[in-house]
Amino acid sequence: MFGIGGPELLIICVVALIVIGPQKLPELLRSLGKGVAEFKRVGNEVKSTLDDEVTKAEAAARKKEVDAELARRKAEKAKQEAASEAETPASEETAAAESAAPEAPVAPAGAAEPEEKKA
């Protein structure tokens, strides 16, 4: 963990036993263990909170993308419907105009056009 091997840890324990004394050492180690456990618990809470926030942010980003895609598809569909509706009445009007308009007589290919009279 900190690059401390077995012999170094043994030396630290012997020095702690000499400095602190055999009566206070178990109490000190118990307090140290509780502190380390509390530190780990807080670290895990922070990690889980960050993971939850990241998950929420990713879900919100996915929802935003899906909403944008749905809006794009709705706009595209509305545009296609408007275009098809615009074509349908125009086709009906053209067909009605063609059937209602009398056909102009067609002159034979060799016939000359009438000249205008001068006044």
N, C-alpha and C positions, 0 to 999 in steps of 0.2 A: 504494500500500500504506500508506504513512505520510503521504501528502500531499506527498511529495518529488518534484519534477519533475526534468527533465533538467538545467537550470542549477544547481539546488541540489546534485544528485548530483555534478556536475562539480566544484563548489567543494569538496565534502567530499573527493573523491578527490585534488585538488591539495593540500589542507591535510594529508591523511594522508601523501601522498608527501613533503611537506616535513618533517613531524614525525617520521615513522618512518624515512624514508630509502629509497632505491631498492633496497638490498640486502635489507632485512628485509620490505619490503612484500609481495612474492609469497608468502613463507612465512606471513606473518600472514593474508593473504587465503585461502590454502589451509587454514589452521587454522580460520578463520572459516567457510569453506564446509563443512568436515567437521562442525563444530559444528552448523551449520544443518541439514545432512543428517541427523545423528543426532537432532536435535530433531524433525524431520519424521517420522523412522522411529518414534520413541517415541510421537509423537502418533497416527500411524496404527495402531500396536499397541493403544494405549488405545482408540481408536475401534472397532477390530475386536473387542476384548474386550467393550466395552460393547454393541455390536451383537449379539454372540453371547449375552450374558447376557439382553438384552431378548428375543431370539428364544426362548431357553430358558424364560423366564418366561411369554411368551405361549403357548408350547406347553403348559406346565404348567397354565396357566389354562384353555386349551381342553380339555385332558384332564380336568381337574376338572369342568368343565361337562358334558362328555360322560358322565363317570362318574355324575354326579348325575342326569342325564337318564335314563341306563340304570337306575339304582336306582329312580327314580320310576316308570318304565315297568314294571319287574319287580314293584314293590309294587302298582301298579294292576292288573296282570295277575293277581297272586296274589289280590287282593281280589275281582276279577271271578270267578275260578275258585272261590273259597270261597263266594261268593254263589250261583253256579250249582249247586254241590254241595249247599248248604244247601236250595235250592229243590227239587232233584230228590228227595231222600229224603222231604221233607215232602209232596210231591205223591204219591209212592208210598204213604206211610202213609195219607194222606187217601183215596186210591182204595181201598186195602185195607180201611180202616175202613168205608167206605160199602158195599162189596160184602159184607162179613161181617156187618154189623148188620142184623137183621131190621127190616123196615119196620113201623111202628106203624099199626094200622088207623085209618083216617080216618073220623070220624063224618059222617053227612050233615049238610048245612047246617041243616036244620030240627030236628034231634034235640036234645032237652034233655039237659043234663048230669045224671048221676045224683046225687041228694042224699045227703048223708052221714047215716048212722043215728045217732040220739042214744042214748046208753047210760044 
